[in-house]
Amino acid sequence: MRKKTKVAFIFILVFSIIYTDQKDKNNDRIKQINTQINQNNQKINKNSGEINKAKKDENVTTSQLKNIEAQIKKLQAEYDDAQKRYTDVLREIGKNDDEIRRDINEINKNSEIINVNKEDLAKKMIIWDRVRRRKETLGLFADSGIVVQDKRNHDLKIFLNKQKQYIQVVEKTKEGVEGEKRQVESLKSQNQAQASRIMAARNDLESKNKQLNVAKQEKNRIIATLRTKQSKLSTENKTIQQSNSKLVSERKKLEAEIQAIIARELRAQQIAAQKAEEERIRLAEAERIKREAEKGGASGERNNSSLSGEKATTTTTTTTKTTTTTASTYSPPKGTGALMMPMSGSIVTNYGQEKIQGLTSKGIEIRGSVGQAVKAADSGNVIYSGSLNNLGNVVIIDHGNLITVYGNLSGVSVSKGQKVTKGQTIGTLGRDINREANLYFETRKGVNTVNPMNYL
């Protein structure tokens, strides 16, 4: 039996070494995952900040763009008005040009008439002057009567006067036409100046319109860039979140493996403790039987010496009966069967709750404060007091019909083999692997876990 116990302890030791290495590897990987998740979350927060800033910049730029478009619309209206005025002025200038051309033609025509009449009158005057001189010289009109001569002179004067008057009227008309021509040319000059001003204003509007359109294109480009940036950062955040989800899944799997290893370790330790206790009881019983046998042997010798003919079988039978009676008086540690809460606090994890994907809780978790006293849920014997990976310091108590497990202790105040009473302080609360002040409390019947709430 001792050999079997020794083999069992060696098995537990090898088991612990193998799985401790696996747990260490898992814990190292979990730390790497937590670091990566933290870095990813920082990147997501940074990207989200940049997205918000890009949205604000986009809103500001969009507002500026609307303002530019309003200016362009206003300039377009001013440009259309200037274009209309310029067209009207050009049309007016065209109309004046026609009038000027007509007036000039009229002036030229009248000038030709005046010139013809002047030339004709001049010729006539020259002829009349020659005739007069010749008459005086040659006396061509000597034979004529005075009355006839006077009449001819009178008629000629009237004719000449009419010619002069006609020429004067034409010249006056010419002067009037030339004055109108000067007025029209002045108006034309004014219109041309106005057209030039309108043209300059229109060109200025075109220049401003071009500048505004360039600014509009730039704003549109900025908005497109900001939207592209937002889309890119949002896509990057989604990718990071997907990566985080995979990391969380991997972490849960690793934590599940660790919890499974811890469960196997606890089971192995419980089995070892049970076997050790059985071995201790067996050895004690064997020692007791040995002492009883020795005592019985001595008594038999005395009886044999005093009672002749009596067989030793009677002593053997008596010894067997005594052994049976003594063995039946042994009983394992028993509690009351009704457990008390090991400490005050709220239950944050229930029995059977899926705390990690793929792994349900084998006990309950009670939220308290670091350093809070943890008490035995019932009377019994301490079968384990020490540390276990991911559960910190652990105390396991055998109550006879139940076994209770207390994990995440910062310190313990009982030792293996010690008897404890219900409500006795067995340690103080520490933190779990998530840095939370949670007491892990588990109940078992043999090697199977049961819901602690059925006994509390």
NORTABEL-V68410 format. One record per residue. N is the residue number from 1. RES is the residue in one small letter. SS is DSSP state (2 for helix, 1 for strand, 0 for the rest). PSI is psi in whole degrees, -180 to 180 (none if undefined). D_CENTER is the distance of its C-alpha to the mean C-alpha in Angstrom with 1 decimal. Layout:
[[N,RES,SS,PSI,D_CENTER] [N,RES,SS,PSI,D_CENTER]]
This chain:
[[1,m,0,-40,66.8] [2,r,2,-38,66.0] [3,k,2,-42,65.1] [4,k,2,-41,62.7] [5,t,2,-42,61.0] [6,k,2,-43,60.8] [7,v,2,-41,59.3] [8,a,2,-44,56.8] [9,f,2,-38,55.7] [10,i,2,-41,55.5] [11,f,2,-44,53.4] [12,i,2,-41,51.0] [13,l,2,-47,50.9] [14,v,2,-44,50.1] [15,f,2,-45,47.5] [16,s,2,-41,45.9] [17,i,2,-45,45.9] [18,i,2,-49,44.4] [19,y,2,-23,41.6] [20,t,2,-42,40.9] [21,d,2,-42,40.1] [22,q,2,-40,37.8] [23,k,2,-40,36.1] [24,d,2,-43,35.7] [25,k,2,-43,34.1] [26,n,2,-43,31.7] [27,n,2,-40,30.9] [28,d,2,-43,30.4] [29,r,2,-39,28.0] [30,i,2,-41,26.2] [31,k,2,-44,25.8] [32,q,2,-43,24.4] [33,i,2,-45,21.9] [34,n,2,-41,20.9] [35,t,2,-45,20.6] [36,q,2,-42,18.5] [37,i,2,-42,16.2] [38,n,2,-44,16.0] [39,q,2,-42,15.3] [40,n,2,-42,12.6] [41,n,2,-38,10.9] [42,q,2,-41,11.5] [43,k,2,-42,10.0] [44,i,2,-45,6.7] [45,n,2,-41,7.1] [46,k,2,-45,8.4] [47,n,2,-41,6.0] [48,s,2,-39,3.4] [49,g,2,-43,7.0] [50,e,2,-36,8.0] [51,i,2,-45,5.9] [52,n,2,-41,7.4] [53,k,2,-41,10.5] [54,a,2,-37,10.8] [55,k,2,-43,10.7] [56,k,2,-45,13.3] [57,d,2,-38,15.3] [58,e,2,-42,15.3] [59,n,2,-42,16.7] [60,v,2,-45,19.2] [61,t,2,-39,20.2] [62,t,2,-40,20.6] [63,s,2,-43,22.8] [64,q,2,-39,24.8] [65,l,2,-43,25.2] [66,k,2,-39,26.7] [67,n,2,-42,29.0] [68,i,2,-44,30.1] [69,e,2,-36,30.8] [70,a,2,-41,32.8] [71,q,2,-41,34.8] [72,i,2,-42,35.4] [73,k,2,-43,36.7] [74,k,2,-44,39.0] [75,l,2,-38,40.3] [76,q,2,-40,40.9] [77,a,2,-44,43.1] [78,e,2,-39,44.9] [79,y,2,-44,45.4] [80,d,2,-40,46.8] [81,d,2,-43,49.2] [82,a,2,-38,50.3] [83,q,2,-40,50.9] [84,k,2,-47,53.0] [85,r,2,-39,55.0] [86,y,2,-41,55.5] [87,t,2,-42,56.8] [88,d,2,-43,59.1] [89,v,2,-43,60.5] [90,l,2,-39,61.1] [91,r,2,-41,62.8] [92,e,2,-41,64.9] [93,i,2,-40,65.8] [94,g,2,-40,66.8] [95,k,2,-44,69.0] [96,n,2,-39,70.7] [97,d,2,-41,71.4] [98,d,2,-44,73.3] [99,e,2,-42,75.3] [100,i,2,-43,76.0] [101,r,2,-40,77.2] [102,r,2,-44,79.4] [103,d,2,-41,80.8] [104,i,2,-42,81.5] [105,n,2,-42,83.2] [106,e,2,-43,85.3] [107,i,2,-46,86.1] [108,n,2,-39,87.1] [109,k,2,-48,89.2] [110,n,2,-37,90.9] [111,s,2,-40,91.4] [112,e,2,-42,93.2] [113,i,2,-47,95.4] [114,i,2,-45,96.2] [115,n,2,-42,96.9] [116,v,2,-46,99.2] [117,n,2,-40,100.9] [118,k,2,-43,101.3] [119,e,2,-42,102.8] [120,d,2,-45,105.0] [121,l,2,-41,106.1] [122,a,2,-42,106.7] [123,k,2,-45,108.8] [124,k,2,-41,110.7] [125,m,2,-38,111.3] [126,i,2,-44,112.5] [127,i,2,-45,114.7] [128,w,2,-40,116.0] [129,d,2,-39,116.7] [130,r,2,-43,118.6] [131,v,2,-44,120.5] [132,r,2,-45,121.3] [133,r,2,-40,122.5] [134,r,2,-38,124.4] [135,k,2,-44,126.1] [136,e,2,-37,127.1] [137,t,2,-45,128.4] [138,l,2,-14,130.1] [139,g,0,40,130.9] [140,l,0,-23,129.5] [141,f,0,19,129.3] [142,a,0,-35,132.8] [143,d,0,-16,134.1] [144,s,0,157,131.4] [145,g,0,157,131.8] [146,i,2,-37,130.2] [147,v,2,-44,128.5] [148,v,2,-42,127.0] [149,q,2,-44,125.9] [150,d,2,-41,124.2] [151,k,2,-43,122.5] [152,r,2,-43,121.0] [153,n,2,-41,119.9] [154,h,2,-46,118.3] [155,d,2,-39,116.5] [156,l,2,-39,115.2] [157,k,2,-44,113.9] [158,i,2,-45,112.1] [159,f,2,-43,110.5] [160,l,2,-39,109.4] [161,n,2,-42,108.0] [162,k,2,-40,106.0] [163,q,2,-41,104.6] [164,k,2,-46,103.6] [165,q,2,-42,102.0] [166,y,2,-44,100.0] [167,i,2,-41,98.8] [168,q,2,-42,97.8] [169,v,2,-46,95.8] [170,v,2,-44,94.0] [171,e,2,-39,93.2] [172,k,2,-42,92.0] [173,t,2,-41,89.8] [174,k,2,-43,88.5] [175,e,2,-41,87.7] [176,g,2,-44,85.8] [177,v,2,-41,83.9] [178,e,2,-36,83.1] [179,g,2,-45,81.8] [180,e,2,-38,79.6] [181,k,2,-43,78.4] [182,r,2,-40,77.5] [183,q,2,-45,75.6] [184,v,2,-42,73.8] [185,e,2,-37,73.0] [186,s,2,-44,71.7] [187,l,2,-41,69.5] [188,k,2,-42,68.3] [189,s,2,-42,67.5] [190,q,2,-44,65.6] [191,n,2,-39,63.7] [192,q,2,-40,62.9] [193,a,2,-43,61.7] [194,q,2,-42,59.5] [195,a,2,-39,58.3] [196,s,2,-43,57.4] [197,r,2,-43,55.5] [198,i,2,-41,53.6] [199,m,2,-43,52.9] [200,a,2,-43,51.6] [201,a,2,-41,49.4] [202,r,2,-42,48.2] [203,n,2,-39,47.5] [204,d,2,-41,45.6] [205,l,2,-40,43.5] [206,e,2,-42,42.9] [207,s,2,-46,41.8] [208,k,2,-40,39.4] [209,n,2,-41,38.1] [210,k,2,-44,37.5] [211,q,2,-44,35.7] [212,l,2,-38,33.5] [213,n,2,-37,32.8] [214,v,2,-44,31.9] [215,a,2,-39,29.5] [216,k,2,-45,28.1] [217,q,2,-39,27.6] [218,e,2,-42,25.9] [219,k,2,-42,23.5] [220,n,2,-39,22.8] [221,r,2,-43,22.2] [222,i,2,-44,19.8] [223,i,2,-44,17.9] [224,a,2,-41,18.0] [225,t,2,-44,16.8] [226,l,2,-40,13.8] [227,r,2,-39,12.9] [228,t,2,-42,13.6] [229,k,2,-45,11.4] [230,q,2,-45,8.3] [231,s,2,-44,9.7] [232,k,2,-45,10.4] [233,l,2,-38,7.2] [234,s,2,-43,5.7] [235,t,2,-42,9.2] [236,e,2,-41,9.3] [237,n,2,-41,6.6] [238,k,2,-42,8.9] [239,t,2,-42,11.8] [240,i,2,-41,11.1] [241,q,2,-39,10.8] [242,q,2,-42,13.9] [243,s,2,-42,15.5] [244,n,2,-41,14.9] [245,s,2,-43,16.5] [246,k,2,-41,19.4] [247,l,2,-41,19.8] [248,v,2,-42,20.0] [249,s,2,-44,22.5] [250,e,2,-42,24.5] [251,r,2,-43,24.5] [252,k,2,-40,25.7] [253,k,2,-44,28.3] [254,l,2,-41,29.5] [255,e,2,-38,29.7] [256,a,2,-42,31.6] [257,e,2,-42,34.0] [258,i,2,-45,34.5] [259,q,2,-39,35.3] [260,a,2,-42,37.6] [261,i,2,-43,39.3] [262,i,2,-42,39.7] [263,a,2,-43,41.2] [264,r,2,-39,43.6] [265,e,2,-45,44.5] [266,l,2,-44,45.2] [267,r,2,-45,47.3] [268,a,2,-41,49.2] [269,q,2,-38,49.8] [270,q,2,-42,51.0] [271,i,2,-44,53.3] [272,a,2,-43,54.6] [273,a,2,-40,55.1] [274,q,2,-44,56.9] [275,k,2,-39,59.1] [276,a,2,-41,59.8] [277,e,2,-42,60.8] [278,e,2,-41,62.9] [279,e,2,-42,64.5] [280,r,2,-44,65.2] [281,i,2,-42,66.8] [282,r,2,-44,68.7] [283,l,2,-42,70.0] [284,a,2,-42,70.9] [285,e,2,-40,72.6] [286,a,2,-40,74.4] [287,e,2,-40,75.5] [288,r,2,-43,76.7] [289,i,2,-39,78.6] [290,k,2,-44,80.1] [291,r,2,-41,81.3] [292,e,2,-38,82.6] [293,a,2,-42,84.3] [294,e,2,-43,85.9] [295,k,2,-41,87.0] [296,g,2,-36,88.2] [297,g,2,-41,90.1] [298,a,2,-41,91.9] [299,s,2,-35,92.9] [300,g,2,-39,94.1] [301,e,2,-40,96.4] [302,r,2,-40,97.9] [303,n,2,-39,98.3] [304,n,2,-34,99.9] [305,s,2,-27,102.3] [306,s,2,-29,103.4] [307,l,0,104,103.3] [308,s,0,144,105.2] [309,g,0,-7,104.4] [310,e,0,134,100.9] [311,k,0,153,98.3] [312,a,0,-10,95.0] [313,t,2,-28,93.0] [314,t,2,-43,93.1] [315,t,2,-41,91.2] [316,t,2,-42,88.7] [317,t,2,-42,88.2] [318,t,2,-43,87.8] [319,t,2,-43,85.3] [320,t,2,-43,83.2] [321,k,2,-42,83.3] [322,t,2,-42,82.3] [323,t,2,-45,79.4] [324,t,2,-41,78.1] [325,t,2,-43,78.5] [326,t,2,-42,76.7] [327,a,2,-34,73.8] [328,s,2,-15,73.2] [329,t,0,-14,72.7] [330,y,0,138,69.5] [331,s,0,138,66.2] [332,p,0,162,62.6] [333,p,0,134,60.6] [334,k,0,141,59.8] [335,g,0,-169,57.5] [336,t,0,-19,57.9] [337,g,0,-16,55.5] [338,a,0,114,53.4] [339,l,0,151,50.5] [340,m,0,157,49.1] [341,m,0,129,45.4] [342,p,0,-20,45.2] [343,m,0,161,43.3] [344,s,0,143,41.9] [345,g,0,174,38.2] [346,s,1,146,35.8] [347,i,1,118,35.3] [348,v,1,-17,31.7] [349,t,1,127,32.4] [350,n,0,163,35.2] [351,y,0,133,37.6] [352,g,0,-1,36.4] [353,q,0,139,32.8] [354,e,1,92,30.3] [355,k,1,-38,28.5] [356,i,1,139,27.6] [357,q,0,125,27.2] [358,g,0,-3,30.7] [359,l,1,122,32.5] [360,t,1,153,33.8] [361,s,0,135,35.0] [362,k,0,-3,38.7] [363,g,0,-157,39.0] [364,i,1,161,37.4] [365,e,1,130,35.3] [366,i,1,124,36.3] [367,r,1,127,34.1] [368,g,0,-146,36.2] [369,s,0,149,36.3] [370,v,0,133,37.1] [371,g,0,-5,40.9] [372,q,0,143,41.7] [373,a,1,137,45.0] [374,v,1,130,44.9] [375,k,1,156,48.2] [376,a,0,132,50.0] [377,a,0,-21,49.5] [378,d,0,170,53.2] [379,s,0,151,56.2] [380,g,1,-168,56.6] [381,n,1,137,56.8] [382,v,1,119,54.0] [383,i,1,-9,53.7] [384,y,1,136,50.8] [385,s,1,108,49.5] [386,g,1,-167,47.2] [387,s,1,148,43.7] [388,l,1,141,41.6] [389,n,0,137,38.4] [390,n,0,-3,35.3] [391,l,0,5,37.5] [392,g,1,-139,38.9] [393,n,1,138,42.4] [394,v,1,141,43.9] [395,v,1,133,47.0] [396,i,1,127,48.6] [397,i,1,134,51.5] [398,d,1,119,54.1] [399,h,0,9,55.3] [400,g,0,-68,57.7] [401,n,0,-13,56.2] [402,l,0,156,52.6] [403,i,1,132,50.6] [404,t,1,144,47.7] [405,v,1,131,45.0] [406,y,1,113,43.3] [407,g,1,169,40.3] [408,n,1,38,37.9] [409,l,1,143,40.8] [410,s,1,-24,40.8] [411,g,1,156,44.6] [412,v,1,150,47.5] [413,s,0,14,50.9] [414,v,0,163,52.8] [415,s,0,164,54.1] [416,k,0,136,54.9] [417,g,0,-10,58.1] [418,q,0,140,58.0] [419,k,1,138,58.8] [420,v,1,155,56.5] [421,t,0,159,57.0] [422,k,0,127,54.6] [423,g,0,-2,52.4] [424,q,0,138,53.2] [425,t,1,127,50.4] [426,i,1,-9,49.5] [427,g,1,-174,46.5] [428,t,1,151,43.5] [429,l,1,138,39.9] [430,g,0,-142,37.3] [431,r,0,155,33.8] [432,d,0,-172,32.4] [433,i,0,-16,30.3] [434,n,0,12,27.1] [435,r,0,25,28.8] [436,e,0,145,29.5] [437,a,0,73,33.1] [438,n,1,126,33.9] [439,l,1,127,37.5] [440,y,1,121,37.9] [441,f,1,122,41.0] [442,e,1,144,42.5] [443,t,1,142,45.8] [444,r,1,148,47.9] [445,k,1,104,51.1] [446,g,0,-121,52.5] [447,v,0,0,49.6] [448,n,1,136,47.7] [449,t,1,148,45.0] [450,v,1,162,45.5] [451,n,0,117,43.5] [452,p,2,-30,44.2] [453,m,2,-18,43.8] [454,n,2,-11,47.1] [455,y,0,-7,49.0] [456,l,0,none,47.4]]
